[in-house]
Amino acid sequence: MKPQYQLLSLAVALALSPAAMAGGAIQATDLDTVVVTATRTAINAEDANVPVQVLDRAVIERSQATSLLDLLRGRAGINLANQGGPGKLSSLFLRGTESDHVLVLVDGVRIGSASAGMVMFQDLPLDQVERIEIVRGPRSSLYGSEAVGGVIQIFTRRAGANAGLRPNASLGIGSNGFRQASAGIGRSSARGWFQAQGAWQRTDGIDSCRGTAEGWGAGCYVDEPDRDGYRNASASLRGGGTVGEVFELEGHALVADAFNEYDGTVFGGNETDNRQQVIGGRLGWRPRAGLDVSARIGRADDKATTHYVDPATGTRSFASTIDTRRNTASVQGDITAGEDQVFSAGVDWMRDQVTGSTAFTVRDRDNTGLFLAWQGGFGAHDVEASVRHDDNEQFGGHSTGSLGYGFAFGHGLRFTASAGTGFKVPTFNDLYYPGGWGNPELQPEESATLNLGIARFGKRWNWTFNAFQTDVDQLIGYDVDFALVNVDEARIRGAELTGFVSLAGWDLNAELSHIDPRNRSAGVNHGHWLPRRSRNTARVDVDRAFGDVRLGLSAFGSGARYDDAANQVRLGGYGTLDLRVEVALNADWTLQARASNVFDRAYETIAWYNQPGREYGLTLRYQPAD
């Protein structure tokens, strides 16, 4: 038996063993946790027919993660690739699909660069996040383009229910010149609520790239053995309330300004000023029980201005700028018949725009999507179905669909099966990149996925196991003349195992993932691994409270990966260990200390780009007790 299958077989055996079922409460996804991303309606997480994970504010603060990517590292189905430490360009691969095959929402608003197609995860500040919902598997039949590998929805901070006036604050320091500060205030009552939050973070960083100025493929093609710093300043405002007896109104805004240093050339620059900005609002109307109508509007801006600073003279010169905007609007109606039947229908509108460059021959496009969905419960059986048709100004029509089924055996044991199709429209860079590098004849990438899962939920323990296959066609790649065409195909098979147990005061949470991401295109790369995906990843979190002191550790493991499509540049696997301690000074103040990568392991997730070694950190938090 191959090593990766031995690992998964052992993990399954441990998860199903009586010892693993001996007790505990769910850590990241409570039995009563309500999620809205999986179906676009509110359901309990354990009732979803597709894999769902929730990371709330308690999990975020207990983990002592300093960034969104740090929090997501090692989670089920997630592979990360980073260009040299905090704040550097990072790619997230969900279930082995491309980095632009994951839809990301912030408070219901679609974000991401319309030109590059990627989300700047590294610039989204964790201090502004209240909770994250991760849905693994295609959701294009509900959301349209990009939801091939899954959907990640980020909710910004908000006041708790009927909490009165509640401030919060934190201060932190750490290795490599790390400094952090945040503060916020919120209030809630029976009729309304608001939350205002500000955050600032800065680090001197590490030398991001070990590349040289000589030779082809030598990383960043420069010799700059210096620290590459990063800073981020952000603010968010979110509030809402009821208007009369049948209306509910909510608004939100998030802005994050980042400055990033990296190793680069005069052509590509070595400093970037980035801005991520999201604003939106929602109006809900419930004229009677069982009928809910909601309308949303939103706008997401992704702005980047790049400069080159000569290392010898310090002269700063302009290199490039690219600003994109996504305007969105939607209306959705939900009808609940009895306790177990929900019918949903909606329309989504979106306009992608390139606002900061005149070099693109086409600078905007519209998309309108119509969807229908149904969820039905029949005793131990749960069924869901959805269909969607998107009409894109560039490509015309595209239809997608999905089916889901769940069966409850009793005693917390549940089987699920789902199948769905997905698609991803080409970006403005793919279509219209200046200089003739784009191809306006490109068509959307398409996918089909099958998922089988089984899970068991207990009062103080849980485990889930999912196996899946995704086939992707019409992938955009280069032909023999280095022109972009719909030429590539891929087949991704994988399995994910998660489990939690609380036993004798110890909380143990484990997540293991295996993928086999294969290039199925004709040619020399047929059968090769898709680049920058590790086939095996694992994360284990252990925590224990001793009175006012809480101890914890997080262990991460990642197998080997290839950095290129030809599978000639192999990056070795690695494992790291983080330790943490938390002391409640009193009911309102908490002191946290952490040590990351305690064995100072050297590794790379992208060839030539360094990762931080051993680091230490200290954080003081203020949160008045209830």
CORBEL-V205114 format. One record per residue. N is the residue number from 1. SS is DSSP state (@ for helix, = for strand, . for the rest). PSI is psi in whole degrees, 0 to 359 (none if undefined). Layout:
BEGIN
n={N,N}
ss={SS,SS}
psi={PSI,PSI}
END
This chain:
BEGIN
n={1,2,3,4,5,6,7,8,9,10,11,12,13,14,15,16,17,18,19,20,21,22,23,24,25,26,27,28,29,30,31,32,33,34,35,36,37,38,39,40,41,42,43,44,45,46,47,48,49,50,51,52,53,54,55,56,57,58,59,60,61,62,63,64,65,66,67,68,69,70,71,72,73,74,75,76,77,78,79,80,81,82,83,84,85,86,87,88,89,90,91,92,93,94,95,96,97,98,99,100,101,102,103,104,105,106,107,108,109,110,111,112,113,114,115,116,117,118,119,120,121,122,123,124,125,126,127,128,129,130,131,132,133,134,135,136,137,138,139,140,141,142,143,144,145,146,147,148,149,150,151,152,153,154,155,156,157,158,159,160,161,162,163,164,165,166,167,168,169,170,171,172,173,174,175,176,177,178,179,180,181,182,183,184,185,186,187,188,189,190,191,192,193,194,195,196,197,198,199,200,201,202,203,204,205,206,207,208,209,210,211,212,213,214,215,216,217,218,219,220,221,222,223,224,225,226,227,228,229,230,231,232,233,234,235,236,237,238,239,240,241,242,243,244,245,246,247,248,249,250,251,252,253,254,255,256,257,258,259,260,261,262,263,264,265,266,267,268,269,270,271,272,273,274,275,276,277,278,279,280,281,282,283,284,285,286,287,288,289,290,291,292,293,294,295,296,297,298,299,300,301,302,303,304,305,306,307,308,309,310,311,312,313,314,315,316,317,318,319,320,321,322,323,324,325,326,327,328,329,330,331,332,333,334,335,336,337,338,339,340,341,342,343,344,345,346,347,348,349,350,351,352,353,354,355,356,357,358,359,360,361,362,363,364,365,366,367,368,369,370,371,372,373,374,375,376,377,378,379,380,381,382,383,384,385,386,387,388,389,390,391,392,393,394,395,396,397,398,399,400,401,402,403,404,405,406,407,408,409,410,411,412,413,414,415,416,417,418,419,420,421,422,423,424,425,426,427,428,429,430,431,432,433,434,435,436,437,438,439,440,441,442,443,444,445,446,447,448,449,450,451,452,453,454,455,456,457,458,459,460,461,462,463,464,465,466,467,468,469,470,471,472,473,474,475,476,477,478,479,480,481,482,483,484,485,486,487,488,489,490,491,492,493,494,495,496,497,498,499,500,501,502,503,504,505,506,507,508,509,510,511,512,513,514,515,516,517,518,519,520,521,522,523,524,525,526,527,528,529,530,531,532,533,534,535,536,537,538,539,540,541,542,543,544,545,546,547,548,549,550,551,552,553,554,555,556,557,558,559,560,561,562,563,564,565,566,567,568,569,570,571,572,573,574,575,576,577,578,579,580,581,582,583,584,585,586,587,588,589,590,591,592,593,594,595,596,597,598,599,600,601,602,603,604,605,606,607,608,609,610,611,612,613,614,615,616,617,618,619,620,621,622,623,624,625,626}
ss={.,.,@,@,@,@,@,@,@,@,@,@,@,@,@,@,.,@,@,@,@,.,.,.,.,.,.,.,.,.,.,.,.,=,=,.,.,.,.,.,.,.,=,=,@,@,@,.,.,.,=,=,=,=,=,=,@,@,@,@,@,@,@,.,.,.,.,@,@,@,@,@,.,.,.,.,.,=,=,=,=,=,.,.,.,.,.,.,.,=,=,=,=,=,.,.,.,.,.,.,.,=,=,=,=,=,.,.,=,=,.,.,.,.,.,.,.,.,.,.,@,@,@,.,.,@,@,@,=,=,=,=,=,=,=,=,.,.,.,@,@,@,@,.,.,.,.,.,.,=,=,=,=,=,=,=,.,.,.,.,.,.,.,=,=,=,=,=,=,=,=,=,=,=,.,.,.,=,=,=,=,=,=,=,=,=,=,=,.,.,.,=,=,=,=,=,=,=,=,=,=,=,=,=,=,=,.,.,=,.,.,.,.,.,.,.,.,.,.,.,.,.,.,.,.,.,.,=,=,=,=,=,=,=,=,=,=,=,=,=,=,=,=,.,.,.,=,=,=,=,=,=,=,=,=,=,=,=,=,=,=,.,.,.,.,.,.,.,.,.,=,=,=,=,=,=,=,=,=,=,=,=,=,=,=,=,=,=,.,.,=,=,=,=,=,=,=,=,=,=,=,=,=,=,=,=,=,=,=,.,.,.,.,.,.,=,=,=,=,=,=,=,=,=,=,=,=,=,=,=,=,=,=,=,=,=,=,.,.,.,=,=,=,=,=,=,=,=,=,=,=,=,=,=,.,.,.,.,.,.,.,.,.,=,=,=,=,=,=,=,=,=,=,=,=,=,=,=,.,.,=,=,=,=,=,=,=,=,=,=,=,=,.,.,.,=,=,=,=,=,=,=,=,=,=,=,=,=,=,=,.,.,=,=,=,=,=,=,=,=,=,=,=,=,.,.,.,@,@,@,@,@,.,@,@,@,.,.,.,.,.,.,.,.,=,=,=,=,=,=,=,=,=,=,=,=,=,.,.,.,=,=,=,=,=,=,=,=,=,=,=,=,=,=,=,=,=,=,.,.,.,.,.,=,=,=,=,=,=,=,=,=,=,=,=,=,=,=,=,=,=,=,=,.,.,=,=,=,=,=,=,=,=,=,=,=,=,=,=,.,.,.,.,.,.,.,.,.,=,.,.,.,.,.,.,=,=,=,=,=,=,=,=,=,=,=,.,.,=,=,=,=,=,=,=,=,=,=,.,.,=,=,.,.,.,.,.,.,.,=,=,.,.,=,=,=,=,=,=,=,=,=,=,=,.,.,.,.,=,=,=,=,=,=,=,=,.,.,.,.,.,.,.,.,.,.,.,.,=,.,.,.,.,.,=,=,=,=,=,=,=,=,=,.,.,.}
psi={138,151,320,326,330,318,313,321,317,318,319,317,318,320,327,353,155,325,322,343,12,340,170,164,151,134,295,334,98,155,326,11,128,132,152,347,327,324,359,14,165,122,160,141,322,351,357,142,3,155,131,140,141,131,111,182,326,318,319,310,324,327,338,25,144,355,163,318,325,320,322,348,127,1,156,127,0,128,137,144,130,139,53,35,192,134,354,156,130,146,139,122,115,118,34,357,176,162,341,18,21,128,132,128,144,111,40,357,129,131,175,158,126,340,309,337,358,159,133,72,324,343,1,110,131,332,344,1,130,317,160,133,126,118,122,124,162,137,25,334,349,326,345,215,150,335,58,304,337,191,136,120,129,127,129,170,145,156,146,166,128,46,355,200,120,112,166,155,157,150,139,150,162,185,161,36,30,131,146,143,145,155,150,168,142,162,144,152,186,337,343,172,160,159,130,135,138,148,152,139,143,143,145,342,191,175,108,329,136,21,172,164,358,141,151,135,23,57,242,2,22,160,99,76,67,171,140,103,177,142,154,128,131,159,148,152,130,136,164,176,175,144,109,213,347,356,147,132,137,142,155,153,140,132,135,119,126,148,128,130,142,170,122,177,174,336,320,350,169,11,141,135,120,149,130,123,129,127,150,171,157,136,121,142,124,87,336,166,134,357,119,130,134,146,135,147,152,161,133,127,136,112,138,127,125,139,161,127,118,120,334,318,341,6,131,124,150,138,308,166,145,122,134,158,143,116,132,152,147,153,133,138,137,129,124,121,112,210,345,10,124,126,131,145,146,168,133,138,141,141,119,136,141,109,345,14,138,5,340,133,330,131,359,159,151,152,133,129,137,134,152,140,151,137,128,139,131,82,241,355,137,133,142,149,146,147,151,145,125,134,109,136,330,320,349,212,151,129,145,162,164,152,143,146,140,144,126,115,342,163,32,358,132,137,141,151,139,151,142,159,157,168,161,122,148,152,172,326,317,320,316,22,133,154,11,11,343,170,104,355,0,147,165,147,145,152,158,133,141,133,132,134,157,141,157,130,125,181,326,24,162,158,152,146,129,138,143,162,133,127,127,126,166,26,140,126,186,139,189,340,13,34,142,127,162,87,335,156,153,149,126,121,144,174,149,135,127,151,152,141,140,114,125,38,351,134,120,123,127,141,123,139,141,132,151,85,104,137,121,13,150,142,192,339,7,130,352,158,144,140,149,18,128,136,330,130,153,148,133,126,129,130,149,130,134,86,238,1,136,128,150,161,154,124,135,142,141,131,182,157,165,144,350,160,333,353,42,336,104,132,125,157,169,164,141,159,130,140,150,153,144,130,122,105,322,196,339,335,138,135,128,143,145,153,121,146,57,336,9,46,131,130,167,142,346,134,135,352,123,160,152,144,213,133,153,154,155,131,135,125,142,122,106,140,155,none}
END
